[in-house]
Each structure stands twice: as C-alpha cells, then as structure tokens.
Amino acid sequence: MPKIPGVNYREAVRAFEKARFRMIGESKHIIMSDGTRILTIPRGNPVNAFTMGGLIKDAGLTVAPFKQLL
C-alpha cells in the first residue's frame, strides 16, 4: 500500500475535490464519491500515512498525482 506523510483532512478533501470527488455526507467522517467509488475520510488531524495511502489507492490514484493535487 502506498504511503504519504500525514495530511490535514481538509487538504485531503480539497485534493479529492480536484480529482472530481464530491462530498455526499459528513459526521465524524467525510464521505466523498465520484459516482463509482466511495471514500471515507476521518476528521482526525493529521490523517495518518497508512490511512492516506489506502484512500489514495481506493480513489484510483497514485501518490505522485495526489501530491500534485495538494
């Protein structure tokens, strides 16, 4: 699983929005979807590297393009 250093959850949400994901719900976690994939981003700061790597993989991205979206 790819790893990326911990990222603030707000920055992660903005980056996924640039990748065409939209927020569909929020509570203790932020739920985002692009129509086919669903991501659940925890509101903890920072989102740890292992979790962030999993989210990037689930979004169908790799670490390098995601870093450019930040």
Secondary structure, 3 states (H helix, E strand, C coil): CCCCCCECHHHHHHHHHHCCCEEEEECCEEEEECCCCEEEEECCCCECHHHHHHHHHHCCCCHHHHHHHC
